[in-house]
């Protein structure tokens, strides 16, 4: 158990001040009080009952699954931001055989949540029925969406700019001398995929002078997984690609695996660029060059928008696009003509 002296050192105050806070004595500023409470948390000391903050309410957080490390990253950022605002997050994870998004929402409503944040949910699927979200808005429930957009749904949408992501990835590879650049991407019915399609075609037109028809021939559409990345890479390598941009880091792992299985070195023979900058991709062999989603900024903005809506403050119903950035590592290099 932490001692008064340990708490005082951690908080940067005197032991007497720590004692005043723990015993709810007057003469302590709110800033100092928070410093002591933070020190208690850092040292693993259980807060006295009178120092525990009451929850401002439950907030649902619906994510598609946790196997792709980008989704736990979003969940961690959002849960931390909610906790700082004294909301209690309720994480709902969809996986094969588990509850559907609609079933999770029904359960969250039964528990009286104050709002819901959706990450890469049905709102990202252009073929899905989006009336489900209208019904939530009609009952006055604040909702915020991350990575996806539905025209006509009056809510904040937080997205990475997928078109810009493709442009900076292609520009990097073109600068390295690559002229046969392919895109390994998931189903185009999902809004982020469709936007990457558009951005990739535009980037090949801009940086390589290809026509739209020529550019589209360098797109291999599969599924967002390691296996999907490998399958797309097999197709693109057969076309003679020397560089592959992937729709996710998981697909990029599959791309590297497929390139090596075909006898190609990465990056000596084939360059690979991911998307997300998921945790641990810096430790792959080779470390993955990728386009980073600004997860921290996107998550904190989503929570701020939801908190404002819950408190009754006006929140603009529009899409907010966040600029991605290229993270250079070891999976890209100068083009080598394999023809």
MARLOVEX-58347 format. One record per residue (C-alpha): x, y, z. Coordinates in Angstrom, 1 decimal, padded with zeros to 4 digits. Each point is the difference from the previous one (the first is absolute). Layout:
BEGIN
@xx: X&yy: Y&zz: Z $
...
This chain:
BEGIN
@xx: 000.0&yy: 000.0&zz: 000.0 $
@xx: 001.3&yy: 003.5&zz: -000.9 $
@xx: 001.1&yy: 002.2&zz: 002.9 $
@xx: -000.7&yy: 003.6&zz: 000.5 $
@xx: 003.6&yy: 000.8&zz: -000.9 $
@xx: -000.2&yy: -002.0&zz: -003.3 $
@xx: -003.3&yy: 001.8&zz: -000.9 $
@xx: 001.6&yy: 003.3&zz: 000.8 $
@xx: 003.0&yy: -000.6&zz: -002.1 $
@xx: -002.1&yy: -001.1&zz: -003.0 $
@xx: -002.4&yy: 003.0&zz: 000.3 $
@xx: 002.8&yy: 002.5&zz: 000.7 $
@xx: -001.6&yy: 001.2&zz: 003.2 $
@xx: 000.7&yy: -000.3&zz: 003.8 $
@xx: -001.3&yy: -002.9&zz: 002.1 $
@xx: -002.1&yy: 002.4&zz: 001.9 $
@xx: -001.8&yy: 001.0&zz: -003.3 $
@xx: -000.6&yy: -003.6&zz: -000.8 $
@xx: -001.5&yy: -000.5&zz: 003.4 $
@xx: -002.3&yy: 003.0&zz: -000.5 $
@xx: -001.2&yy: -001.5&zz: -003.3 $
@xx: -000.6&yy: -003.5&zz: 001.4 $
@xx: -001.9&yy: 001.4&zz: 002.9 $
@xx: -002.0&yy: 002.6&zz: -002.0 $
@xx: 001.5&yy: 002.9&zz: 001.9 $
@xx: -000.3&yy: 003.6&zz: -001.3 $
@xx: 002.9&yy: 002.1&zz: -001.3 $
@xx: 000.9&yy: -002.0&zz: -003.1 $
@xx: -000.4&yy: 001.2&zz: -003.5 $
@xx: -001.9&yy: -002.1&zz: -002.5 $
@xx: 003.1&yy: -000.4&zz: -002.1 $
@xx: 002.0&yy: -001.3&zz: 002.9 $
@xx: -002.9&yy: -002.3&zz: 001.0 $
@xx: 000.0&yy: -001.5&zz: -003.5 $
@xx: 003.8&yy: -000.5&zz: 000.1 $
@xx: -000.4&yy: -002.0&zz: 003.2 $
@xx: -002.8&yy: -002.1&zz: -001.4 $
@xx: 002.0&yy: -000.7&zz: -003.2 $
@xx: 003.0&yy: -001.1&zz: 002.2 $
@xx: -002.3&yy: -002.4&zz: 001.8 $
@xx: -001.1&yy: -001.5&zz: -003.3 $
@xx: 003.6&yy: -000.2&zz: -001.3 $
@xx: 001.2&yy: -001.8&zz: 003.1 $
@xx: -002.9&yy: -002.4&zz: -000.1 $
@xx: -001.4&yy: 001.3&zz: 003.3 $
@xx: -003.8&yy: -000.4&zz: 000.3 $
@xx: -001.7&yy: 003.3&zz: 000.3 $
@xx: -002.0&yy: 000.6&zz: 003.2 $
@xx: -003.7&yy: -000.1&zz: -000.6 $
@xx: -000.5&yy: 003.8&zz: 000.3 $
@xx: 002.6&yy: 000.6&zz: -002.8 $
@xx: -001.6&yy: -002.3&zz: -002.5 $
@xx: -001.6&yy: 001.8&zz: -002.9 $
@xx: -003.5&yy: -000.9&zz: -000.9 $
@xx: -000.5&yy: -001.2&zz: -003.6 $
@xx: -001.5&yy: 002.5&zz: -002.3 $
@xx: -001.8&yy: -002.9&zz: -001.7 $
@xx: 000.5&yy: -003.0&zz: -002.3 $
@xx: 001.3&yy: 000.4&zz: -003.5 $
@xx: -000.1&yy: -002.8&zz: -002.5 $
@xx: 003.0&yy: -000.7&zz: -002.2 $
@xx: -000.7&yy: -002.3&zz: -002.9 $
@xx: 003.0&yy: -001.4&zz: -001.9 $
@xx: 000.0&yy: -002.7&zz: -002.7 $
@xx: 002.6&yy: -002.4&zz: 001.5 $
@xx: 003.3&yy: 000.1&zz: 001.9 $
@xx: 002.1&yy: -002.3&zz: -002.1 $
@xx: 001.1&yy: 003.0&zz: -002.2 $
@xx: 002.2&yy: 001.9&zz: 002.5 $
@xx: -001.2&yy: 003.4&zz: -001.3 $
@xx: -003.4&yy: -000.6&zz: 001.7 $
@xx: 001.4&yy: -000.6&zz: 003.5 $
@xx: 002.1&yy: 003.2&zz: -000.6 $
@xx: -003.2&yy: 001.9&zz: -000.7 $
@xx: -001.7&yy: -001.6&zz: 003.0 $
@xx: 002.8&yy: 000.9&zz: 002.4 $
@xx: 000.1&yy: 003.7&zz: -001.1 $
@xx: -003.8&yy: 000.4&zz: 000.2 $
@xx: -000.3&yy: -001.8&zz: 003.3 $
@xx: 002.7&yy: 002.2&zz: 001.5 $
@xx: -001.6&yy: 003.2&zz: -001.3 $
@xx: -003.4&yy: -001.1&zz: 001.3 $
@xx: 001.5&yy: -000.8&zz: 003.4 $
@xx: 001.5&yy: 003.4&zz: 000.2 $
@xx: -003.4&yy: 001.5&zz: -000.4 $
@xx: -001.4&yy: -002.4&zz: 002.6 $
@xx: -002.0&yy: -002.1&zz: -002.4 $
@xx: 000.0&yy: -003.8&zz: 000.4 $
@xx: 000.8&yy: -001.7&zz: -003.3 $
@xx: -001.9&yy: -003.2&zz: -001.0 $
@xx: 002.1&yy: -001.8&zz: -002.7 $
@xx: -002.0&yy: -002.0&zz: -002.5 $
@xx: 002.2&yy: -002.2&zz: -002.2 $
@xx: -001.4&yy: -001.7&zz: -003.1 $
@xx: 001.6&yy: -003.3&zz: -001.0 $
@xx: -001.2&yy: -003.1&zz: -001.9 $
@xx: -002.9&yy: -001.6&zz: 001.9 $
@xx: -000.4&yy: 002.9&zz: 002.4 $
@xx: -002.8&yy: 002.6&zz: 000.3 $
@xx: -000.6&yy: 002.2&zz: -003.0 $
@xx: 000.3&yy: 003.8&zz: 000.0 $
@xx: -003.8&yy: 000.3&zz: 000.3 $
@xx: -000.1&yy: -002.4&zz: 002.9 $
@xx: 002.7&yy: 001.8&zz: 001.8 $
@xx: -001.8&yy: 003.3&zz: -000.5 $
@xx: -003.2&yy: -001.5&zz: 001.4 $
@xx: 001.8&yy: -001.1&zz: 003.1 $
@xx: 001.7&yy: 003.3&zz: 000.4 $
@xx: -003.4&yy: 001.8&zz: -000.2 $
@xx: -001.4&yy: -002.4&zz: 002.6 $
@xx: 002.9&yy: 001.1&zz: 002.3 $
@xx: -000.8&yy: 003.7&zz: -000.5 $
@xx: 003.2&yy: 001.1&zz: -001.7 $
@xx: 000.5&yy: 003.8&zz: -000.4 $
@xx: 001.4&yy: -000.4&zz: -003.5 $
@xx: 001.8&yy: -002.4&zz: -002.4 $
@xx: 003.2&yy: 000.2&zz: -002.0 $
@xx: 000.1&yy: -002.3&zz: -003.0 $
@xx: 003.4&yy: -001.0&zz: -001.5 $
@xx: 000.1&yy: -001.4&zz: -003.6 $
@xx: -003.6&yy: -001.3&zz: 000.5 $
@xx: -002.9&yy: -000.4&zz: -002.4 $
@xx: 000.2&yy: 003.7&zz: -000.7 $
@xx: 003.2&yy: -000.8&zz: -002.1 $
@xx: -002.0&yy: -002.6&zz: -002.1 $
@xx: -001.6&yy: 001.7&zz: -002.9 $
@xx: -002.4&yy: -002.9&zz: -000.5 $
@xx: -001.2&yy: -000.1&zz: 003.6 $
@xx: -003.4&yy: 001.4&zz: 001.1 $
@xx: 000.9&yy: 003.2&zz: 001.8 $
@xx: -003.5&yy: 000.7&zz: 001.3 $
@xx: 001.2&yy: -001.6&zz: 003.2 $
@xx: 002.0&yy: 003.2&zz: 000.7 $
@xx: -002.9&yy: 002.2&zz: -000.8 $
@xx: -002.1&yy: -001.7&zz: 002.6 $
@xx: 002.7&yy: 000.6&zz: 002.6 $
@xx: 000.1&yy: 003.7&zz: -000.8 $
@xx: -003.8&yy: 000.2&zz: 000.0 $
@xx: -000.1&yy: -001.2&zz: 003.6 $
@xx: 002.6&yy: 002.7&zz: 000.9 $
@xx: 003.0&yy: -002.2&zz: 000.6 $
@xx: 003.3&yy: 001.7&zz: -000.8 $
@xx: 002.2&yy: -002.1&zz: -002.3 $
@xx: 003.4&yy: 000.5&zz: -001.7 $
@xx: 001.5&yy: -002.1&zz: -002.8 $
@xx: 003.6&yy: -000.7&zz: -000.8 $
@xx: 001.3&yy: -001.0&zz: -003.5 $
@xx: -003.1&yy: -000.1&zz: -002.2 $
@xx: -002.6&yy: 002.5&zz: -001.2 $
@xx: -003.8&yy: -000.1&zz: -000.6 $
@xx: -001.5&yy: 002.9&zz: -001.9 $
@xx: -003.1&yy: 001.3&zz: 001.7 $
@xx: 000.8&yy: -001.2&zz: 003.5 $
@xx: 000.3&yy: 003.0&zz: 002.2 $
@xx: 002.9&yy: -000.9&zz: 002.2 $
@xx: 003.8&yy: 000.6&zz: 000.2 $
@xx: 002.1&yy: -002.3&zz: -002.1 $
@xx: 003.7&yy: -000.3&zz: 000.7 $
@xx: 002.2&yy: -001.4&zz: -002.8 $
@xx: 003.5&yy: -000.4&zz: -001.2 $
@xx: 000.4&yy: 001.6&zz: -003.4 $
@xx: 000.4&yy: -003.2&zz: -002.1 $
@xx: 000.5&yy: 001.9&zz: -003.2 $
@xx: 003.0&yy: 001.9&zz: 001.4 $
@xx: 001.4&yy: -003.2&zz: 001.4 $
@xx: 000.2&yy: -001.5&zz: -003.4 $
@xx: 001.5&yy: 003.1&zz: -001.5 $
@xx: 002.9&yy: 000.1&zz: 002.5 $
@xx: 000.6&yy: -003.7&zz: -000.3 $
@xx: 000.2&yy: 000.1&zz: -003.8 $
@xx: 002.0&yy: 003.2&zz: 000.0 $
@xx: 002.6&yy: -001.7&zz: 002.3 $
@xx: 000.3&yy: -003.1&zz: -002.3 $
@xx: 000.1&yy: 002.1&zz: -003.2 $
@xx: 002.8&yy: 002.0&zz: 001.5 $
@xx: 001.9&yy: -003.3&zz: 000.6 $
@xx: -000.4&yy: -000.7&zz: -003.7 $
@xx: -002.9&yy: -002.5&zz: 000.0 $
@xx: -002.2&yy: 000.1&zz: -003.0 $
@xx: -002.0&yy: -003.2&zz: 000.4 $
@xx: -001.8&yy: 000.7&zz: 003.3 $
@xx: -003.0&yy: -002.1&zz: 001.1 $
@xx: -002.6&yy: 000.4&zz: 002.7 $
@xx: -001.1&yy: -002.9&zz: 002.2 $
@xx: -003.4&yy: 001.0&zz: 001.5 $
@xx: -003.1&yy: -001.4&zz: 001.6 $
@xx: -003.6&yy: 000.1&zz: -001.4 $
@xx: -000.9&yy: 003.2&zz: -001.7 $
@xx: -003.4&yy: 000.1&zz: 001.5 $
@xx: 001.6&yy: 001.3&zz: 003.2 $
@xx: 000.5&yy: 003.7&zz: -000.1 $
@xx: 003.6&yy: 000.1&zz: 001.1 $
@xx: 000.8&yy: -002.5&zz: -002.8 $
@xx: -001.9&yy: 001.9&zz: -002.6 $
@xx: 001.8&yy: 003.2&zz: 001.0 $
@xx: 003.4&yy: -001.7&zz: -000.2 $
@xx: -001.0&yy: -001.3&zz: -003.5 $
@xx: -000.7&yy: 003.6&zz: -001.0 $
@xx: 003.1&yy: 001.4&zz: 001.6 $
@xx: 002.3&yy: -002.7&zz: -001.5 $
@xx: -001.4&yy: 000.5&zz: -003.6 $
@xx: 000.5&yy: 003.8&zz: 000.4 $
@xx: 003.5&yy: -000.5&zz: 001.4 $
@xx: 001.1&yy: -002.2&zz: -002.9 $
@xx: -001.4&yy: 002.6&zz: -002.4 $
@xx: 001.9&yy: 002.8&zz: 001.8 $
@xx: 003.3&yy: -001.7&zz: 000.7 $
@xx: 000.4&yy: -002.5&zz: -002.9 $
@xx: -002.2&yy: 001.5&zz: -002.7 $
@xx: -002.2&yy: -003.1&zz: -000.3 $
@xx: -003.6&yy: 000.2&zz: -001.3 $
@xx: -002.8&yy: -000.9&zz: 002.4 $
@xx: -000.6&yy: -003.2&zz: -001.8 $
@xx: 003.7&yy: -001.0&zz: 000.2 $
@xx: 000.1&yy: 001.0&zz: 003.7 $
@xx: -003.0&yy: -002.2&zz: 000.9 $
@xx: 001.7&yy: -003.0&zz: -001.6 $
@xx: 002.6&yy: 000.2&zz: 002.8 $
@xx: -002.6&yy: -000.5&zz: 002.8 $
@xx: -000.5&yy: -003.5&zz: 001.5 $
@xx: -003.1&yy: -000.2&zz: 002.2 $
@xx: -000.2&yy: -002.7&zz: 002.6 $
@xx: -000.7&yy: 000.1&zz: 003.7 $
@xx: 001.5&yy: 001.9&zz: 002.9 $
@xx: 002.2&yy: -002.7&zz: 001.5 $
@xx: 003.5&yy: -001.5&zz: -000.2 $
@xx: -001.4&yy: -002.6&zz: -002.4 $
@xx: -001.7&yy: 002.7&zz: -002.1 $
@xx: 003.2&yy: 001.9&zz: -000.3 $
@xx: 001.9&yy: -003.1&zz: -001.1 $
@xx: -002.6&yy: -000.8&zz: -002.7 $
@xx: 000.0&yy: 003.5&zz: -001.4 $
@xx: 003.8&yy: 000.0&zz: 000.0 $
@xx: 000.2&yy: -003.2&zz: -002.0 $
@xx: -002.2&yy: 001.6&zz: -002.6 $
@xx: 001.9&yy: 003.3&zz: -000.1 $
@xx: 003.4&yy: -001.8&zz: -000.2 $
@xx: -001.2&yy: -001.9&zz: -003.0 $
@xx: -000.7&yy: 003.3&zz: -001.7 $
@xx: 003.5&yy: 001.1&zz: 000.8 $
@xx: -000.5&yy: 002.3&zz: 002.9 $
@xx: 003.2&yy: 001.2&zz: 001.7 $
@xx: -001.9&yy: 001.8&zz: 002.8 $
@xx: -003.2&yy: -000.7&zz: 001.8 $
@xx: -002.1&yy: 002.4&zz: 002.1 $
@xx: -002.3&yy: -001.8&zz: 002.5 $
@xx: -003.3&yy: 001.0&zz: 001.4 $
@xx: 001.1&yy: -001.1&zz: 003.5 $
@xx: 003.1&yy: -001.1&zz: 001.9 $
@xx: -001.5&yy: -003.4&zz: 000.3 $
@xx: -000.2&yy: -000.2&zz: -003.8 $
@xx: 003.6&yy: 001.3&zz: -000.2 $
@xx: 001.1&yy: -002.9&zz: 002.2 $
@xx: -001.6&yy: -002.4&zz: -002.5 $
@xx: 001.6&yy: 001.9&zz: -002.9 $
@xx: 003.5&yy: -000.5&zz: 001.5 $
@xx: -000.7&yy: -003.6&zz: 000.6 $
@xx: -001.2&yy: -000.6&zz: -003.6 $
@xx: 002.9&yy: 001.9&zz: -001.5 $
@xx: 002.5&yy: -002.1&zz: 001.9 $
@xx: -001.9&yy: -003.2&zz: -000.9 $
@xx: 000.4&yy: 001.0&zz: -003.6 $
@xx: 003.8&yy: 000.4&zz: 000.5 $
@xx: 000.0&yy: 003.8&zz: 000.2 $
@xx: 001.9&yy: 002.0&zz: 002.6 $
@xx: -001.7&yy: 002.8&zz: 001.9 $
@xx: 001.0&yy: 002.8&zz: -000.7 $
@xx: 002.7&yy: -001.1&zz: -002.5 $
@xx: -002.4&yy: -001.4&zz: -002.6 $
@xx: -003.4&yy: 001.2&zz: 001.2 $
@xx: -000.9&yy: 003.0&zz: 002.2 $
@xx: -003.0&yy: -000.2&zz: 002.3 $
@xx: -001.9&yy: 002.9&zz: 001.6 $
@xx: -002.7&yy: -000.7&zz: 002.7 $
@xx: -002.8&yy: 002.2&zz: 001.4 $
@xx: -000.8&yy: 000.6&zz: 003.7 $
@xx: 003.4&yy: -000.1&zz: 001.8 $
@xx: -001.3&yy: -002.6&zz: 002.3 $
@xx: 001.9&yy: -000.8&zz: 003.2 $
@xx: 003.0&yy: -002.3&zz: -000.5 $
@xx: 000.3&yy: 000.5&zz: -003.8 $
@xx: 003.2&yy: 001.8&zz: 000.7 $
@xx: 001.4&yy: -003.3&zz: 001.2 $
@xx: -000.8&yy: -002.1&zz: -003.1 $
@xx: 002.8&yy: -001.3&zz: -002.2 $
@xx: 000.5&yy: 002.3&zz: -001.8 $
@xx: -001.6&yy: 002.8&zz: 002.1 $
@xx: -003.1&yy: 001.1&zz: -001.9 $
@xx: -000.2&yy: 003.3&zz: -001.9 $
@xx: -003.6&yy: 001.1&zz: 000.4 $
@xx: -002.5&yy: 002.8&zz: -000.1 $
@xx: -001.0&yy: 000.9&zz: 003.6 $
@xx: -003.6&yy: 000.6&zz: 001.0 $
@xx: 000.0&yy: 002.8&zz: 002.7 $
@xx: -001.8&yy: -002.3&zz: 002.4 $
@xx: 000.6&yy: 002.2&zz: 003.1 $
@xx: -001.3&yy: 003.1&zz: -001.6 $
@xx: -003.0&yy: -001.8&zz: -001.6 $
@xx: -001.0&yy: -001.7&zz: 003.2 $
@xx: 000.3&yy: 003.0&zz: 002.2 $
@xx: -002.0&yy: 002.1&zz: -002.5 $
@xx: -002.7&yy: -002.6&zz: -000.1 $
@xx: -000.3&yy: -000.1&zz: 003.8 $
@xx: 000.0&yy: 003.9&zz: 000.2 $
@xx: -002.8&yy: 000.1&zz: -002.6 $
@xx: -002.1&yy: -002.6&zz: 001.8 $
@xx: 000.5&yy: 001.6&zz: 003.4 $
@xx: -001.1&yy: 003.4&zz: -001.4 $
@xx: -003.1&yy: -001.7&zz: -001.5 $
@xx: -000.8&yy: -001.8&zz: 003.3 $
@xx: 000.2&yy: 003.3&zz: 001.9 $
@xx: -002.3&yy: 001.7&zz: -002.5 $
@xx: 002.6&yy: 002.2&zz: -001.7 $
@xx: -000.4&yy: 000.4&zz: -003.8 $
@xx: 002.2&yy: -002.3&zz: -002.0 $
@xx: 000.4&yy: 000.4&zz: -003.8 $
@xx: -001.4&yy: -003.0&zz: -001.9 $
@xx: 002.7&yy: -000.4&zz: -002.6 $
@xx: 003.1&yy: -002.0&zz: -000.9 $
@xx: 003.4&yy: 000.9&zz: 001.5 $
@xx: 002.9&yy: -001.3&zz: -002.1 $
@xx: 003.3&yy: -000.6&zz: 001.7 $
@xx: 003.3&yy: 000.2&zz: -001.9 $
@xx: 002.0&yy: -003.3&zz: 000.1 $
@xx: 003.8&yy: 000.0&zz: -000.2 $
@xx: 002.6&yy: -002.2&zz: -001.6 $
@xx: 002.2&yy: -001.9&zz: 002.5 $
@xx: 003.2&yy: -001.1&zz: -001.8 $
@xx: 001.6&yy: -003.2&zz: 001.2 $
@xx: 001.6&yy: -003.0&zz: -001.7 $
@xx: -002.5&yy: -001.5&zz: -002.4 $
@xx: 000.5&yy: 002.4&zz: -002.9 $
@xx: 003.0&yy: 000.6&zz: -002.2 $
@xx: 001.1&yy: 001.0&zz: -003.5 $
@xx: -001.7&yy: -001.7&zz: -002.9 $
@xx: 001.7&yy: -003.0&zz: -001.6 $
@xx: -001.0&yy: -001.0&zz: -003.5 $
@xx: -001.0&yy: -003.7&zz: 000.1 $
@xx: -001.2&yy: -000.1&zz: -003.6 $
